[in-house]
Amino acid sequence: MRVTFVTTGLEHLGIEALSAYLRAHGHETTLVYEPRPFSSGSGTDIPLLAQLLEPPPEETAARVVKTNPDVVAFTSYSVTHRWSVDVARAIKASRKVPIVFGGPHVGSTPDRSILEPAIDAVVEGEGEGALLDLVNCAETNRFGRKDIPNVTVKGLLTPKRNLPRPLFQDLDELPFSDKSIFYDAVPGYEREYYIISRRGCPYRCSFCEYSTFPQQYPGEKPVRRRSVEHVMRELRPWKKRGKTRKVFFWDPIFTLDNRWMAEFAEAYRSEIGIPFECYTHPNAMNREMARLLADAGCAVVRVGVQTVNSDTLAAVDRKGDEDRIRKTLTHLSDYGIPYSVDHIIGLPGEGVADQIAAIRFYNEVRPTRIVAHWMTYFPGTTALENARESGLLSEAAVARILDGDVGPGYMYDGNVDFPENEELRRLSNIFDLLPLLSPAAVEWLLDGARYRSLPLSSMLRKVGVVGLALKGDHATREHLQHLASSIVDAIGDGLRHRTRMALANV
């Protein structure tokens, strides 16, 4: 059976895992990939270029139909869900093929998502076993089976939602990611190798799209890790090819186990030796962990700070305080590891004064980069329910979010109107520019609220990122080169699309 995956945005490890699993069980997979760098909410949105260069859903659907699929599979995030549905509808209009949706958005809204006529099945949680069962059923003309674990299907009157299947506890039993499915589409992606060593997160931050995952598996151990040897076996062939310049561990938190990290550091340094990037949480970093990361050759750590306000941290189910955050950043600095910090603007209860306090904190510790996101409410999260109950979000606004209309995305304005929105937007520019400015310049902007003269345009964010690359920040430079691969691909596809349209009208 041939399964065609459809996605947008960045390279997707989930699709690579699903493709590898299906291929290991004798099925064929292919990918229709639309990077859409100018409209996917990833920080490079430029509406005019999106209109000129990015194909309409009907053209993407035509590409899917051309692959002659037996099953079509979408991975859906809230920020891409509407695009995915539009493409699925266009596919259904030209070919009656089973369409499966998986991913965080539909996993949090299965009963609602399955009501969409273009969606035939929704997969919740880990998708390997469920998708394989669906494909096997399609092979024997039994795609409409109602009893597949982890799957919600249409019923006669109401959706039929089945119980979850057990999680894979031994990740070493799974095949390595099928990198070819993306590398064939965008060869430049091989420059930055995406990988995970762990599935699941031990934290339950109320705003996080992934905090809903454990709810789908009550009683299960959600956090599971591959052995060091299994990770090395995946990386060795790509190291030998010589095209990879950076490895990016996309684990929600890479730094949970000192013992595992000690084994990893020795193996990675001696066998791979490529600079790598990873994520951490302030509560998952100690001095020994920082030493091990440095020993392994870590190029940069992304630290999920989000806020330095202790009351807010408690309110969003994140333990910790400013002192804990400062210790984490100090450990990294002491071992010479550059770090960026993730920060959220607009967390419940926070306003301009909280952002100014955060800027002053960052101006003191001086991270390599600050990635400022806007508070975005996602389906299934405690934060969304709290916003509904408090009246911050109306029932109509919640309904739009559940249907995948989350606004321009967390890199821009989020999906709620903040009381101090315009001032927050002007202030947000400082987060992006702070690593390029002197401490005195930052204080000058804050003093007397001079930041209010900064433009509302998001262009300063792009200037900040490019400035860091020119300044010599290795991680930012590699990220831009990786992103450039998808932009070049999108421009090429867009020009070909425009040429075809022009010729068709001759």
C-alpha positions, 0 to 999 in steps of 0.5 A: 500500500502507498501512503502519502504524507502531507505537511507544511512548515519545518522538517517533521520527525513524527512523519519520519518515524511513521514512514520508517515504521510503515516501510519496515512493515512492507508499505510504500511511503511518499511525501508532499511537502509545502514549506510555506515559509512565508505563511506558516507562523514560524517567524518568517511570514511575509504575506505578499511573498506568500500570495505570490509564491506559495501554491493554493490548496488545490495545487497541493492536492493535485500533487497528492493525487498524482502520487496515486495514494491508497491512504493520505496522512496529515500531521496537524498542529493548531497553527497548520490545521486550517491549511491541512483541512483545506488541502484535504477537502481539495483532495476529496473533491477529486479522489475518494481516498481515505484521509487520516489526521494525526498530531497534537491538534486533532489528538486534543479534539478528536470528537470535533475533528472527525466531524470534518467531512474530509477527515475519515479517521483521527489518530490520537497520541503515538501513531505508529501502531494505529496508522499501520492498522489503518493502512492494513485495513485499507489494504483489505477494504476494511478501512471503516473498522470501528475498533482500532485502538488510538483511532476515532472514526465516524459513527452512524450518529456520533463519532466512535472513539477507541481506547488508547493502545500501550505506549512503546516503552522500549524505543530501541525496538523502533526503526530509525527515522526515515530521513530520506522522505524529507531529504529527497524533497529538500536536500539542504535539510541534511545540513542540520540533522534533527533527532530525538533521544527521548519521547515525552516530557515530565512537566505539565505546563498549563499552556503547552500543546504537549501537556495534553499527551499524558491525559491520553495515556492514564497510568502509562509512563510517558517519558521514555528514552533510547539507549545511547548506543541506539542513538549512536547507531542512527548518527554514525552513517550520517556522520560518515556522509559528511554533509551534516554541520549541526545535530539538533536534539528535539527532545522536549528536555534533553537534560533529565538524566546525568548518568545517561548524559555521562555515557552519551558525552563520551560516545558522542565526543569520540564518535560523532563530534558534530556541534549539537543543540538541545532544549532544557528546563531550568529545573533540569540543569545542574552543574554536573549536567552543564559540564557533561554537555560541554564535554560532549561538544554542545554548541548551544542550549535552548532554555525554556524560561518563559517568565521570571515571575515566581507567581506566574510560574506557579500559576502555569504549573511550572515550579521554580523561581528567578534564583533557579533560572539564574543558577541554570544560566550560570552553570551554562556560562561557567562551562562556556556553553552559549544559550538562548532563552524562550520567553512568553509575552502575555502569560495570564496576569502579566503585563508591561511591568512584568516584561520590563522586569524580564528584560532587565533580568536578561540584560543582566545575564546576557543570553546569546539569543532571546526567542520571544513568543506570544501567549497562544491558547491551544485545545485541550490545555488547562490554560485554555479552560482557565481562560474560558472560565475567567472570561478572558476568551469568549465561547466563540473565541474558544470554538475558533481555537478548537477548529484550528483558528489560532491566529497568526501564531505564537511568533506574532500576536498569539490568539488573544487581545491583550489590554496593553497589546500595542505597548507590548508589541513595541516592547517585544522588539527589545527581546529580539534586539537585546543580544545585539545591544549594550546593557546601557543601550537597553536601559536607555530604551527602558528609561522613560519608555523610549521603546514606545518609539520603536515600530510595530512592524515584526521586521525588527525580529528578522533584523535581530536574527540576521544580526546574530548570524552576522555577529557570529552566533553559530546556532543562529547561522546554522538555523538560517541556512537550514531555513534558507533551504526551505525558502529556496525550495518554496521560491522555486516551486512558486515560480514554477506554479506562476509559470504554469498558470501563465502558460495555461492562460495563453 
